[in-house]
Amino acid sequence: MGNACVCPDTADELFPAESSASKDLAKAELVDVVGDTADKGEAVDEDLETAAGSEFSCERLSRSLSSASPLSLETSTPDFSGKWICCRVEGDWDAYLRERGTSWMMRKLAASVGYGVGKHTQTIVQNSDELEVVNLVVSTGAPKEERCVIKADGEEQEVFDPDGLLFRQKTRWVENVLVSEQFQSGAHASAVPVILKRFMQGHEMCTERTTAKGVVVRRFYSRA
């Protein structure tokens, strides 16, 4: 009989007369050969890769995912653009306000309106590393609005917080978190900054403040 011509499309056709166990072993060896070739940066013969079948494709995908760092899977910074309303708060806000020099009367007023829950909105326009933030607080008196532009370039700038206090601030991106170091000006100035973080937690935007004494407070916002 003449020699049969075998087209190497699958491992079953490459090894037609062998047992199932032998074919499985052959497939595994073929996958290793193709994988080693690809790992060395060498071109992989199309017939060999086809013969290795789905086992090689799955293994190569697995290797690719395992070698990728967590940051490489999610590298884009969040877009905070839109109108947000404070839906809940966390932390000891009275201690936070007291540490930064807020008067007893203003602390009581802040507590009476739930530290902004349902009354504090932020409207943000984000353009790359620049955010224009309009804070609006509606309480028992006239609505109070403060507007500032935050530049995430690491350079110092002056900004007003929603309570009208002036801060010297440096802002930069740390992974997907917008981090600001705030140094309060005036009588309550401190050598240790308040750390302000802005980030997304699920569908909510969160602003987190940490004082020099370690008091941590958070506001969570939902889209208005």
Long-range contacts (C-beta under 8 A, 24 or more apart in sequence): 8-47, 8-48, 8-50, 8-51, 9-47, 9-50, 9-51, 10-50, 10-51, 10-53, 11-51, 11-52, 11-53, 14-51, 27-52, 27-53, 27-55, 28-55, 30-56, 31-55, 31-56, 31-59, 35-59, 35-60, 35-63, 39-63, 71-175, 74-176, 76-176, 77-173, 77-176, 77-178, 78-176, 78-199, 78-200, 79-126, 80-124, 80-126, 80-131, 80-178, 80-198, 80-200, 80-205, 81-124, 81-125, 81-126, 82-123, 82-124, 82-223, 82-224, 83-121, 83-122, 83-123, 83-124, 83-223, 83-224, 84-121, 84-122, 84-123, 84-124, 84-205, 84-221, 84-222, 84-223, 84-224, 85-118, 85-120, 85-121, 85-221, 85-222, 85-223, 85-224, 86-115, 86-116, 86-117, 86-118, 86-119, 86-120, 86-121, 86-219, 86-220, 86-221, 87-117, 87-118, 87-204, 87-220, 87-221, 87-222, 88-117, 88-219, 88-220, 89-114, 89-115, 89-116, 89-117, 89-217, 89-218, 89-219, 89-220, 90-217, 90-218, 90-220, 91-215, 91-216, 91-217, 91-218, 92-215, 92-217, 93-217, 95-215, 96-209, 96-211, 96-215, 96-217, 99-211, 99-212, 99-213, 99-215, 100-165, 100-184, 100-188, 100-194, 100-211, 101-184, 101-187, 101-188, 102-163, 106-163, 109-139, 109-140, 112-139, 112-140, 113-137, 113-139, 113-140, 115-219, 116-162, 116-219, 120-162, 120-219, 121-224, 122-205, 122-221, 129-153, 129-173, 131-178, 135-161, 135-162, 137-162, 150-178, 150-180, 152-178, 158-185, 167-194, 169-196, 176-200
